[in-house]
Amino acid sequence: MRKLADLKFCAIVPVYRHESTTRKVAESLSAQGLAVILVDDGNTPEGHAILEAVARDVPETTLVTHAKNGGKGKAVISGLEKAFELGYTHALQMDADGQHDALAIPFFLKAARKHPEDLIAGMPQYDASVPKAREQGRKITNFWVAIETLSKDIPDSMCGFRVYPVKSVWPVAKKIRTYRMGFDIEILVRLAWAGLKMRFYPIKVSYPEDGVSNFRVFGSNVEISWTHTKLCTGMILRLPMLLWRRLKAKK
């Protein structure tokens, strides 16, 4: 068990087409005493200039830049790599569009300090702004995740608000090649396969009317479907180990 004094926290914020809301997100994180790692995932030159200004103005903010857009997953992986290089023990992943309730940050950091070896993840509580197709799609994904892990230990696999214990997560994350919307799903399933304990807590999520969405109805759903196909295959290959772990947990 790590001592509280040894814990070092940062936040990872992948940014693509959300430059206008990034400053507010970065400032809310900095106000909680967090160093911030912004990942510019191939934004326009104008967008990059905005992020450079945020990194310059907000204390302890580092900017990681991708020459071209690689997807949210690739951005988070780059952020985790930088967090690992800089010696952070924990990294809070938060979207740049402001949909996650920043008031929940202290609670999640407190939970991470109480359970430093575990992954702390958000379980979204939607308001009326949530697109119904996204809400239903989430239910389908969570059904498949229960099959892929042979458990109900992951009540939500798509919320992009979570605190990673970096040392445990980085060896798994750097091997993932799902770089877009399927990343949040795949990393939790693979961490579950690795035996990492996860704790889920509610977080309010809203979708601003004028918000910019990077979700593509056809392309994103195809990638998520392919992600589940890969994970189901992986589950079959790991079936003896998963069944043994289930039986052991019941004893």
Buried (B, 14 or more C-beta within 10 A) or exposed (E): EEEEEEBBBBBBBBBBBBBBBBBEBBBBBBEBEBBBBBBBBBBEEEBBEBBBBBBEEBEEBBBBBBEEBBBBBBBBBBBBBBBBEBEBBBBBBBBBBBBBBBEBBEBBBEBBBEBBEBBBBBBBEBEEEBEEEBEEBBEEBBEBBBEBBBBEBBBBBBBBBBBBBBEBBBEBBEEBEBBBBBBBBBBBBBBBBEEBEBBBBEBBBBBEEEEEBBBEEEEBBEBBEEBBEBBEEBBEEBEEEBEEBEEEEEE
